[in-house]
Amino acid sequence: MAEYDLVVRGGEVATGFGTTRCDIGIRGGRIAALADRVEGGASTLDAGGLLVLPGGIDSHCHIEEPSRGGYVSTAGTPPVTVNEESFVSASTSAFAGGTTSVVCFVPQWKHEGILPRLEDYEQRAARGMLDYSFHQIITDPTPDVLEREVPLIVAKGIRSLKVFLTYEPLHLSDEEYIRVLVTARKNGCLVTVHCENYAAIKWRTEALLAAGMTSPKYHAWSRPGIVEREATHRAIALAELVDQPIQVFHVSCAEAAEEIARAQHRGLKVWGETCPQYLTLTAADMDRPGFEGAAYMCSPSPRTAEEHGRVWEMIRRGTLDIVSSDHCGFSMGGEHGKASAGRDASFDAIPNGIPGLAARLPILFSEGVSKGRITLDDFVRLSATNPARLMGLAPRKGMIAVGADADLAVWDPKKKVTLTNTLMQHAIDYTPYEGLEVTGWPVATVRRGTVVMRDGVVQAEPGTGQFLPRGPYAMATPRGVLANGFDAAPAPG
């Protein structure tokens, strides 16, 4: 009987803290040996001349997420719609791009609890091939939700709560946000925040529509960087007041990142992520002919080409230490796609979000490592190690080390590929990165010791993904620093 199930042979293994040429012996889905030469493998994956990276962890993506009338229950009970990216198609796309684990979102609908939505979402996620964990969205923080239901989901291993400071009807008031922060602190959860000012965007949008400025390009005008900066400042200030760790999602510009940098300088537990769209796309993409600009609409909006350089600088400084996809795909066609309100709809009626599961790692590697903006170690930390640590998935995920899950991306750092929608292998009918040439491409993906993608062909069975429960962990633990030393929300008991 072979000592190892799989041996990955002869690759340059990148750990995030240097590289070494060695073999990897895998047994029982975990890394069992790292050595110059590992013998006794039942099968072998040749990585000679290639990089071996930790499988990517995408800690911010929307997959098969149900909604009802925009997450709100109203009179007449609107029908439930579901993101067209299923867990099976999302797994296929992720594996094609070198990602092996995701953290996605359980919805809450206004005037309803969270447990029924969680039960439904657990069943959906179990059909996929990716390993996965959940953020719990909170849109209606009632006492029953916060005091009874949240402890129950924490007991299941869900350790992050997601809140929106914009969008109708998702956004929370400051008072509601504080209540979620308090609940997270009591239950040992991280809070993740979409930071844009709801009232400011509403005011700007109404003025734009009144002036007849309705095309997709005005989406960017409705939410300039200042509304992101203000909400980021406010989110951090209230989190500091409560003494609750937070992560600011999808930072699009340096002025918002600077708020995070100031908080980090003061020692606060505040982290920031950004996404490939804020390193490659611009507001000008939404000013394309006809309805074409809708393909590039997401929130926050892409900014300018000059802003890309400033965001890269924030990445190099460590202020932004995770790059996720914020995969939230709507096809250009279809009943629930970008044109669901008609191809002449005003920008406020067009669904926000772009697909990016498969594109995330190739774009980050090409624009970052291949162009000399970041090191290979930076890439590993941004794409795998840091999200594993912040989400409480380490040391099982996000690293190449004995005892860790054998999640690997075998990478050709010199391969040039022009991105097409076909290569993305997702359910969405377009990619906003069509025609972008990248240098660096995954040639094989290994999930828990099983080769699930080789040369672009995904070979995984539906239902083989695993839920990743998260226990208490240090990064989500409050600092113990309170204004005047007064704890306005002590833990029970």
C-alpha positions as CSV (number, residue, x, y, z in Angstrom):
1,M,0.0,0.0,0.0
2,A,1.4,3.4,-1.0
3,E,2.5,5.7,1.9
4,Y,0.9,8.7,0.2
5,D,-2.3,9.2,-1.8
6,L,-0.7,11.9,-4.0
7,V,2.8,13.3,-4.4
8,V,3.2,16.7,-6.0
9,R,6.6,16.5,-7.5
10,G,9.4,19.0,-8.1
11,G,7.5,22.4,-7.8
12,E,8.7,25.7,-6.4
13,V,6.6,25.7,-3.2
14,A,5.5,29.2,-2.2
15,T,4.6,29.6,1.5
16,G,4.1,33.3,1.8
17,F,7.4,33.5,3.6
18,G,9.8,32.4,0.9
19,T,9.9,29.6,-1.6
20,T,11.6,26.2,-1.7
21,R,11.8,23.5,-4.3
22,C,10.4,20.3,-2.8
23,D,7.9,17.5,-3.1
24,I,4.6,17.5,-1.2
25,G,3.3,14.2,0.1
26,I,-0.5,14.1,0.7
27,R,-2.3,11.5,2.8
28,G,-6.0,11.6,3.9
29,G,-6.6,15.0,2.3
30,R,-3.8,16.7,4.3
31,I,-0.2,17.6,3.7
32,A,1.8,14.8,5.4
33,A,5.4,15.5,4.1
34,L,7.5,18.3,2.6
35,A,10.9,17.1,1.5
36,D,13.5,17.2,-1.2
37,R,12.2,13.8,-2.4
38,V,9.0,12.1,-1.4
39,E,8.5,8.5,-2.5
40,G,5.7,6.1,-2.3
41,G,2.8,8.0,-3.9
42,A,-0.2,6.2,-5.3
43,S,-0.3,8.9,-7.9
44,T,2.0,11.8,-8.9
45,L,1.3,15.3,-10.1
46,D,4.4,16.8,-11.9
47,A,5.0,20.4,-11.0
48,G,8.5,20.7,-12.4
49,G,9.2,24.2,-13.6
50,L,6.0,25.5,-11.9
51,L,4.9,27.2,-8.7
52,V,2.9,25.4,-6.1
53,L,0.7,27.9,-4.2
54,P,-1.9,27.4,-1.4
55,G,-5.3,27.0,-2.9
56,G,-7.0,30.4,-3.1
57,I,-9.5,31.5,-0.4
58,D,-12.2,33.9,-1.6
59,S,-13.7,35.3,1.5
60,H,-16.3,37.5,-0.2
61,C,-18.5,36.0,-2.9
62,H,-22.3,35.7,-3.5
63,I,-23.3,32.2,-4.7
64,E,-26.8,30.9,-5.2
65,E,-28.0,33.5,-2.8
66,P,-31.8,33.7,-2.5
67,S,-33.7,37.0,-2.3
68,R,-37.3,37.9,-2.0
69,G,-38.2,41.3,-3.4
70,G,-34.7,42.6,-2.7
71,Y,-34.4,40.7,0.6
72,V,-37.6,42.2,1.9
73,S,-40.9,40.4,2.6
74,T,-43.8,42.7,1.7
75,A,-47.5,42.3,1.2
76,G,-48.3,39.8,-1.4
77,T,-45.1,37.8,-0.7
78,P,-42.9,38.4,-3.8
79,P,-41.4,35.3,-5.4
80,V,-38.0,34.1,-4.3
81,T,-35.2,34.6,-6.8
82,V,-31.8,33.1,-6.6
83,N,-28.4,34.2,-7.9
84,E,-27.9,32.3,-11.1
85,E,-24.4,31.2,-10.0
86,S,-25.1,27.8,-8.4
87,F,-22.7,26.1,-6.0
88,V,-21.9,23.6,-8.7
89,S,-21.1,26.3,-11.4
90,A,-19.3,28.5,-8.8
91,S,-17.2,25.5,-7.7
92,T,-16.3,24.8,-11.4
93,S,-15.3,28.5,-11.9
94,A,-13.3,28.7,-8.7
95,F,-11.3,25.5,-9.4
96,A,-10.6,26.8,-12.9
97,G,-9.0,29.9,-11.4
98,G,-7.1,28.1,-8.6
99,T,-9.5,28.8,-5.7
100,T,-10.4,26.0,-3.4
101,S,-12.4,27.6,-0.5
102,V,-15.0,30.4,-0.2
103,V,-16.9,32.3,2.4
104,C,-20.3,33.3,1.1
105,F,-23.5,34.9,2.4
106,V,-26.6,33.6,4.2
107,P,-29.3,36.2,3.6
108,Q,-31.8,37.6,6.1
109,W,-35.1,39.1,4.8
110,K,-36.7,42.0,6.6
111,H,-39.3,41.0,9.2
112,E,-38.0,37.4,9.2
113,G,-35.4,35.5,11.3
114,I,-32.2,34.0,10.1
115,L,-32.6,30.3,10.9
116,P,-34.9,29.3,8.0
117,R,-32.6,31.0,5.5
118,L,-29.6,29.2,7.0
119,E,-31.3,25.8,6.7
120,D,-32.1,26.5,3.1
121,Y,-28.6,27.8,2.3
122,E,-26.9,24.9,4.0
123,Q,-28.7,22.5,1.6
124,R,-27.7,24.6,-1.4
125,A,-24.1,24.8,-0.4
126,A,-23.8,21.1,0.2
127,R,-24.4,20.4,-3.5
128,G,-21.2,22.1,-4.5
129,M,-17.5,21.0,-4.7
130,L,-15.9,23.9,-3.0
131,D,-15.1,23.9,0.7
132,Y,-17.1,26.7,2.2
133,S,-18.1,28.8,5.2
134,F,-20.7,31.5,5.7
135,H,-21.1,35.1,6.7
136,Q,-24.5,35.8,8.1
137,I,-26.1,38.9,6.7
138,I,-28.1,41.0,9.3
139,T,-30.7,43.3,7.8
140,D,-33.2,43.3,10.6
141,P,-31.5,43.1,14.0
142,T,-34.5,42.4,16.2
143,P,-33.9,41.3,19.8
144,D,-35.0,37.7,18.8
145,V,-32.4,37.6,16.0
146,L,-29.6,39.1,18.0
147,E,-30.2,37.4,21.4
148,R,-31.6,34.0,20.4
149,E,-30.7,33.2,16.8
150,V,-27.1,34.5,16.5
151,P,-25.8,32.4,19.4
152,L,-27.4,29.4,17.6
153,I,-25.6,30.0,14.4
154,V,-22.3,30.7,16.2
155,A,-22.7,27.3,17.8
156,K,-22.8,25.9,14.2
157,G,-19.5,27.5,13.4
158,I,-20.5,30.8,11.7
159,R,-18.2,33.5,13.1
160,S,-18.9,36.6,10.9
161,L,-21.8,38.9,10.6
162,K,-22.3,41.1,7.5
163,V,-23.9,44.5,7.6
164,F,-24.7,47.1,4.9
165,L,-24.6,50.8,5.5
166,T,-26.3,51.4,2.1
167,Y,-28.9,49.8,-0.2
168,E,-32.7,49.8,0.2
169,P,-33.8,47.8,2.1
170,L,-30.5,46.2,3.4
171,H,-29.0,49.2,5.2
172,L,-28.8,49.6,8.9
173,S,-29.1,52.8,10.9
174,D,-26.3,53.7,13.2
175,E,-28.3,52.4,16.2
176,E,-28.9,49.1,14.4
177,Y,-25.3,48.8,13.5
178,I,-24.2,49.3,17.1
179,R,-26.6,46.6,18.2
180,V,-25.0,44.2,15.7
181,L,-21.5,45.2,16.9
182,V,-22.5,44.5,20.5
183,T,-23.9,41.1,19.6
184,A,-20.8,40.2,17.7
185,R,-18.6,41.2,20.6
186,K,-20.7,39.0,23.0
187,N,-20.5,36.0,20.7
188,G,-16.9,36.2,19.4
189,C,-17.8,37.1,15.8
190,L,-16.1,39.3,13.3
191,V,-18.3,42.0,11.7
192,T,-17.8,42.7,7.9
193,V,-19.1,46.0,6.6
194,H,-20.2,47.4,3.2
195,C,-19.3,51.1,3.8
196,E,-21.2,53.6,1.7
197,N,-23.5,56.4,3.0
198,Y,-27.1,55.4,2.3
199,A,-28.6,58.9,2.7
200,A,-26.0,60.6,0.6
201,I,-26.3,58.1,-2.3
202,K,-30.1,58.4,-2.2
203,W,-29.9,62.2,-2.3
204,R,-27.4,62.2,-5.2
205,T,-29.4,59.5,-7.1
206,E,-32.6,61.5,-6.9
207,A,-30.9,64.6,-8.1
208,L,-29.3,62.8,-11.1
209,L,-32.6,61.2,-12.1
210,A,-34.4,64.5,-11.9
211,A,-31.7,66.0,-14.2
212,G,-32.3,63.2,-16.7
213,M,-28.9,61.6,-16.0
214,T,-30.0,58.0,-16.1
215,S,-27.5,55.9,-18.1
216,P,-25.1,53.4,-16.4
217,K,-22.2,55.9,-16.3
218,Y,-24.1,57.9,-13.6
219,H,-23.9,55.0,-11.2
220,A,-20.4,56.2,-10.4
221,W,-21.6,59.8,-10.0
222,S,-24.2,58.7,-7.5
223,R,-21.6,57.3,-5.1
224,P,-18.3,59.2,-5.3
225,G,-15.4,58.3,-3.1
226,I,-16.5,60.7,-0.3
227,V,-19.6,58.6,0.5
228,E,-17.4,55.5,0.9
229,R,-14.8,57.5,3.0
230,E,-17.5,58.9,5.3
231,A,-19.1,55.5,5.9
232,T,-15.7,53.9,6.5
233,H,-14.9,56.5,9.1
234,R,-18.2,56.1,10.8
235,A,-18.1,52.3,10.7
236,I,-14.7,52.3,12.4
237,A,-15.6,54.9,15.0
238,L,-18.6,53.0,16.2
239,A,-16.7,49.7,16.2
240,E,-14.0,51.4,18.3
241,L,-16.7,52.6,20.7
242,V,-18.0,49.1,21.1
243,D,-14.5,47.5,21.0
244,Q,-15.5,45.2,18.2
245,P,-13.1,44.0,15.4
246,I,-14.4,44.7,11.8
247,Q,-13.3,44.2,8.2
248,V,-14.2,46.8,5.7
249,F,-15.2,45.1,2.4
250,H,-14.3,46.0,-1.2
251,V,-12.3,49.2,-0.6
252,S,-12.2,51.1,-4.0
253,C,-10.1,54.1,-3.2
254,A,-7.2,55.4,-1.2
255,E,-9.3,58.0,0.7
256,A,-11.4,55.2,2.3
257,A,-8.2,53.1,2.8
258,E,-6.6,56.0,4.7
259,E,-9.4,55.8,7.3
260,I,-8.4,52.2,7.8
261,A,-4.7,53.0,8.0
262,R,-5.4,55.6,10.7
263,A,-7.4,53.1,12.7
264,Q,-4.6,50.5,12.4
265,H,-2.0,53.1,13.5
266,R,-4.1,53.5,16.6
267,G,-4.0,49.8,17.2
268,L,-7.6,49.1,16.3
269,K,-8.6,45.7,15.0
270,V,-9.7,46.9,11.6
271,W,-8.9,45.2,8.3
272,G,-9.6,46.1,4.7
273,E,-10.0,44.2,1.5
274,T,-10.1,45.2,-2.1
275,C,-11.0,43.4,-5.3
276,P,-9.6,43.1,-8.9
277,Q,-12.2,45.4,-10.3
278,Y,-10.6,48.3,-8.3
279,L,-7.2,47.4,-9.8
280,T,-8.3,47.1,-13.5
281,L,-11.8,48.6,-14.2
282,T,-12.7,52.3,-14.2
283,A,-15.8,54.5,-14.1
284,A,-15.2,55.1,-17.9
285,D,-16.1,51.5,-18.5
286,M,-19.7,52.3,-17.5
287,D,-19.7,55.1,-20.2
288,R,-19.9,52.5,-23.1
289,P,-22.5,52.6,-25.8
290,G,-26.1,51.7,-25.0
291,F,-26.6,49.2,-22.2
292,E,-23.0,47.9,-22.4
293,G,-21.9,50.0,-19.5
294,A,-24.1,48.0,-17.2
295,A,-21.7,45.1,-17.4
296,Y,-19.2,47.1,-15.2
297,M,-21.6,48.3,-12.5
298,C,-20.8,47.3,-9.0
299,S,-20.7,49.0,-5.6
300,P,-18.6,50.8,-4.6
301,S,-18.1,52.0,-8.2
302,P,-14.8,51.5,-10.0
303,R,-12.9,54.8,-9.9
304,T,-10.1,56.1,-12.2
305,A,-6.9,54.6,-13.7
306,E,-4.9,56.9,-11.4
307,E,-6.7,55.5,-8.4
308,H,-5.5,52.0,-9.3
309,G,-1.9,53.1,-8.4
310,R,-3.1,54.5,-5.0
311,V,-4.9,51.3,-4.2
312,W,-1.8,49.2,-5.0
313,E,0.2,51.4,-2.6
314,M,-2.3,50.6,0.1
315,I,-1.9,46.9,-0.6
316,R,1.9,47.3,-0.4
317,R,1.6,49.1,2.9
318,G,-0.5,46.3,4.3
319,T,-3.5,48.5,4.9
320,L,-5.5,46.4,2.4
321,D,-4.4,42.8,3.2
322,I,-6.9,40.7,1.4
323,V,-8.0,40.6,-2.3
324,S,-11.4,38.9,-2.8
325,S,-13.6,38.8,-5.9
326,D,-16.9,40.1,-4.4
327,H,-18.3,37.7,-7.1
328,C,-21.9,38.8,-7.6
329,G,-22.8,37.8,-11.1
330,F,-25.8,39.0,-13.1
331,S,-26.0,38.0,-16.7
332,M,-26.6,40.7,-19.3
333,G,-29.6,38.8,-20.5
334,G,-32.1,36.7,-18.7
335,E,-35.2,37.3,-16.5
336,H,-33.2,38.3,-13.5
337,G,-30.1,39.7,-15.1
338,K,-28.8,43.2,-15.6
339,A,-31.6,44.0,-18.1
340,S,-34.4,42.7,-15.8
341,A,-35.9,46.2,-15.7
342,G,-35.3,46.7,-19.4
343,R,-32.3,47.8,-21.4
344,D,-33.4,51.4,-21.1
345,A,-33.7,51.3,-17.3
346,S,-32.2,54.0,-15.2
347,F,-28.9,53.2,-13.4
348,D,-30.6,52.8,-10.0
349,A,-32.8,49.9,-11.4
350,I,-29.9,47.9,-12.8
351,P,-28.6,45.1,-10.5
352,N,-25.2,45.8,-9.1
353,G,-22.4,43.3,-9.2
354,I,-19.9,41.6,-11.5
355,P,-18.6,38.0,-11.7
356,G,-14.9,37.3,-10.8
357,L,-14.4,33.9,-9.1
358,A,-12.1,32.5,-11.8
359,A,-10.5,35.8,-12.7
360,R,-9.4,36.9,-9.2
361,L,-6.1,35.0,-8.9
362,P,-4.9,35.4,-12.5
363,I,-5.5,39.1,-12.4
364,L,-3.9,39.6,-9.0
365,F,-0.9,37.6,-10.1
366,S,-0.5,39.2,-13.4
367,E,-1.1,42.8,-12.4
368,G,0.7,42.3,-9.1
369,V,3.6,39.8,-9.3
370,S,4.2,39.7,-13.1
371,K,4.3,43.5,-13.3
372,G,6.5,43.9,-10.2
373,R,3.9,45.7,-8.0
374,I,4.0,43.0,-5.3
375,T,6.1,40.0,-4.4
376,L,5.1,36.3,-4.7
377,D,5.0,36.2,-0.9
378,D,2.5,39.1,-1.0
379,F,0.4,37.3,-3.5
380,V,0.2,34.2,-1.3
381,R,-0.8,36.2,1.7
382,L,-3.4,38.4,-0.1
383,S,-5.1,35.5,-1.8
384,A,-4.9,32.7,0.8
385,T,-3.0,33.1,4.0
386,N,-4.6,36.4,5.2
387,P,-8.2,35.4,4.5
388,A,-7.7,32.1,6.2
389,R,-6.4,33.9,9.3
390,L,-9.0,36.7,9.4
391,M,-11.9,34.3,8.9
392,G,-10.7,31.8,11.5
393,L,-9.8,29.1,9.0
394,A,-6.1,28.8,9.8
395,P,-4.1,26.7,10.3
396,R,-6.3,24.2,8.4
397,K,-6.5,26.4,5.3
398,G,-4.4,29.0,3.5
399,M,-0.9,27.6,3.9
400,I,1.3,24.8,2.7
401,A,2.4,23.1,5.9
402,V,2.4,19.7,7.4
403,G,-1.1,19.1,8.9
404,A,-2.9,21.6,6.7
405,D,-5.5,20.6,4.2
406,A,-3.9,19.7,0.9
407,D,-5.4,22.7,-1.1
408,L,-3.0,23.7,-3.8
409,A,-2.8,25.6,-7.1
410,V,-0.1,24.5,-9.5
411,W,0.8,27.7,-11.3
412,D,2.6,28.5,-14.5
413,P,4.0,32.0,-13.8
414,K,5.0,32.6,-17.5
415,K,1.9,31.4,-19.3
416,K,0.1,34.2,-21.1
417,V,-3.6,33.9,-21.4
418,T,-6.3,36.3,-22.8
419,L,-9.3,36.2,-20.6
420,T,-12.6,35.1,-22.2
421,N,-16.0,34.3,-20.7
422,T,-15.5,30.7,-21.8
423,L,-12.4,30.4,-19.7
424,M,-14.2,31.7,-16.6
425,Q,-16.5,28.5,-16.6
426,H,-19.2,30.4,-14.6
427,A,-22.9,30.6,-15.2
428,I,-22.9,34.2,-16.1
429,D,-23.0,35.2,-19.8
430,Y,-20.1,37.6,-19.7
431,T,-16.9,38.6,-17.9
432,P,-16.0,42.3,-17.4
433,Y,-12.4,41.2,-18.0
434,E,-13.0,40.0,-21.6
435,G,-9.8,40.5,-23.7
436,L,-7.5,41.3,-20.7
437,E,-4.2,39.5,-21.2
438,V,-2.7,38.0,-18.0
439,T,0.7,36.5,-17.3
440,G,0.5,33.6,-14.9
441,W,-2.2,30.9,-15.0
442,P,-3.3,27.8,-12.9
443,V,-2.7,24.5,-14.7
444,A,-4.0,22.3,-11.9
445,T,-6.0,22.7,-8.7
446,V,-5.9,20.3,-5.8
447,R,-8.7,20.3,-3.1
448,R,-8.0,18.2,0.0
449,G,-5.6,16.0,-1.9
450,T,-7.8,15.4,-4.9
451,V,-6.9,16.9,-8.3
452,V,-10.1,18.8,-9.2
453,M,-8.8,20.7,-12.2
454,R,-6.1,19.9,-14.7
455,D,-5.3,22.0,-17.8
456,G,-8.7,23.8,-17.5
457,V,-10.8,20.7,-17.2
458,V,-12.7,20.5,-13.9
459,Q,-13.1,17.0,-12.6
460,A,-14.9,17.2,-9.3
461,E,-18.1,15.5,-8.2
462,P,-21.0,17.6,-6.9
463,G,-21.6,17.2,-3.2
464,T,-17.9,16.8,-2.3
465,G,-17.4,20.2,-0.7
466,Q,-17.2,20.5,3.0
467,F,-18.5,23.1,5.4
468,L,-15.8,24.8,7.4
469,P,-17.0,25.5,11.0
470,R,-15.1,28.2,12.8
471,G,-14.5,28.3,16.5
472,P,-13.2,31.2,18.7
473,Y,-10.0,32.8,17.3
474,A,-7.7,35.7,18.3
475,M,-8.3,38.1,15.4
476,A,-12.0,38.3,16.2
477,T,-11.4,38.9,20.0
478,P,-11.9,42.4,21.2
479,R,-8.9,44.4,22.5
480,G,-10.4,45.1,25.9
481,V,-10.1,48.9,25.4
482,L,-13.3,50.9,26.2
483,A,-14.0,54.6,26.3
484,N,-13.6,55.8,29.9
485,G,-13.2,52.1,30.8
486,F,-17.0,51.7,30.9
487,D,-18.5,48.6,29.3
488,A,-21.9,49.6,28.0
489,A,-22.7,46.0,26.8
490,P,-21.1,43.5,29.2
491,A,-21.3,39.9,28.3
492,P,-24.0,37.9,30.2
493,G,-22.9,36.1,33.3
